[in-house]
Amino acid sequence: MTLSLNQWTTRRWSVAEAVDGCVRHGLEAVGLWREKVAEQGLAESVKLVREAGLRVSSLCRGGFLTAGGLPGEEGRRAFAQALDENRRAVDEAAELSAACLVMVVGGLPGVKPGEPLPASGFSRDVAGARERVAEALAELAPYAGERGVKLALEPLHPIYCPDRAVLSTLGQALDLSLAYPEEQVGVVVDTFHVWWDPRVFEDIARAGRRIASYQVCDYLHPLPQDILLGRGMMGDGVIDFRPITRAVLEAGYAGDVEVEIFNADIWAADPDEVVATMKARYEDVVLLP
Amino acid sequence: MTLSLNQWTTRRWSVAEAVDGCVRHGLEAVGLWREKVAEQGLAESVKLVREAGLRVSSLCRGGFLTAGGLPGEEGRRAFAQALDENRRAVDEAAELSAACLVMVVGGLPGVKPGEPLPASGFSRDVAGARERVAEALAELAPYAGERGVKLALEPLHPIYCPDRAVLSTLGQALDLSLAYPEEQVGVVVDTFHVWWDPRVFEDIARAGRRIASYQVCDYLHPLPQDILLGRGMMGDGVIDFRPITRAVLEAGYAGDVEVEIFNADIWAADPDEVVATMKARYEDVVLLP
């Protein structure tokens, strides 16, 4: 396993700057975000990572597939729009030869990420939202497969169930993936999201080669007011990383290990220092001795 | 199923005031807290609920059993102290003829509830902490059984795993309970903690008569900065209650339904108005039509 910089960790960096940073720090892979790729230009981004000899360990992100759970025409239109947007994300992942397209599947229909509950016009039907995800996957998995792209279903910590992902456990994501070939649909193991799960070791073993991405960052305690920013540098929170690393390795995962940190202090820091700290902490607490 | 007021919902009320309030609003049961019982006096509390003809639907709470995961003498002493404290809680539940003693099992060893991570002297070994809970239960279940008290293991939302409960899912709590007779150890189904769980309906059915308590309140979104206070009045958050109520009924639960809300606004409101709203919302969104 080798270390990869997810570019959101050094959020101020453009694709060009992140690519340079990876080269400067001796990293072999980078995880890219669609917004940043769009700013740089897709063709230019492809050229930059190829010329630098970097692997693209993931493209973040597709998903947000649940709005089809809204009633009537609104739901039908939202579902069709989500499929279109995800096909574009698949196309971009193919261009970038990304190891996977990370899928954050969306929360309750009508609840927007990071926004308060609307007064009306949202759905509390979490089981139904999960069915919408399965329906969307049936459309998107073959499309991705034809383009050589693997969809990586990311279960998110249950705290994000209302607004970001109704996939809440690794076991649930894995069960959903099993209807498709391994090359088309896999799962993400992100330490922040799964560390608390009493079934995580059993489900990592069960996932085996379905593990499409291993992402690491710590779980801060207490969480900051904006819970999206509760991801910390490895060693700063409550996670015991090595048992999870060992389980992922034993399951047969041989891809890159992405560090993806959403954290106001880390975003405010010098990105080169962040990468240096990330490398040191990776050795200290994530890698097996 | 009949409605019960967990007295923390009307936190300003003493045991005497909560008992009066229940009678005034036509409720047949009350859930009590040890701190409030201690303030009122145990014998006096017993007298008050008996004279009012109320059932005590639960006593909150025992638990905090994981500090034994700290190394050496500190761990051994903490474990012994936790057992002593829990035996006292069992004794009180027996005196009150409480339907169960709710057990919040504790978080990572050395992490205090609601406090930041200490700089050192805590353990990240969540699997080990879960073993400590099982060891403590082996001591406490027979003790409770001899006194006619049922320990009700409460899985808490994973957001509370660092500092309050390493029991994070209903399935996990249920598996732990199965080593003991049904009269000694059951589980709590609290909507706030389990609504997101993709296995919750399967595990409620599997729990059957092991369900010792059904607690309801809503899950607010976004959560307030103090995440402990993210519990809302039913209807104010994201939970679809009726499917859970139906599953609990179909599992064979015939006890009281406790409303337990930790919420700054509700605590600041007139307790009588809170109880009136609670009754109305219970009919509107929790009870089956």
Interface residues (C-beta under 8 A of the other chain):
Chain A: L108 V111 P116 L117 R124 D125 V126 A127 R130 H157 P158 I159 C161 P162 D163 S168 T169 G171 Q172 W195 W196 D197 P198 R199 Y219 H221 P222 L223 Q225 I227 G237 V238 I239 D240 P243
Chain B: L108 V111 P116 L117 R124 D125 V126 A127 R130 H157 P158 I159 C161 P162 D163 S168 T169 G171 Q172 W195 W196 D197 P198 R199 Y219 H221 P222 L223 Q225 I227 G237 V238 I239 D240 P243
